[in-house]
Amino acid sequence: MEKSHLRIAFTGPESSGKTTLATWCAQEFSLTYIDEFARIHLAHQSSYIQKDLDVMAQKQVALWPKKGFVADTEMHVFQVWSQVKYAEVSPVINDLLQQQHFDHYFLCAPDIPWEPDPLRENPDDRQQLFEFYLAALQKNGRSFTILSGPLEKRQELIKVKVLSLLNA
């Protein structure tokens, strides 16, 4: 696969290393990094409702270029977020989830210390959320690698997988 077409997504519960690993991956492989839109959106308001998730999901997808990039977040995040917070997922998010295409997903395990952040809501149930992500990736037939352990181990797993995708 040509590097300029490679689409990589990082997903998983909050404070599991997604941003750190996504930015590293983008730099390591000279790919465009796409930040988490929800973080930008929620920085300007103190609360949100379920419909806001649809808006944030649509704006997230709008940021994705046609060619290769690394995404800090993707639609499984919105799916799990909506299901956990509102006990349902909107048709908008479900449609975006079915339409998204990534060559590979990296599912970040919550086996690193939780770091407080004004936008984080789930410090105590990260393992349960991880299981939701795992089930969603499996149900949707996504190609994914679980990243766990220290940063260096996670980075090595990413390198091996991305190089195998590039050489496929």
Secondary structure, DSSP 4 states (H G I P E B T S, - for coil): --GGG-EEEEE-STTSSHHHHHHHHHHHTT-EEE--HHHHHHTT-S---HHHHHHHHHHHHHH--SS-EEES--HHHHHHHHHHHHSS--HHHHHHHHH---SEEEEE-S-S-----TT---SS-HHHHHHHHHHHHHHTT--EEEE-SSHHHHHHHHHHHHHHHHT-
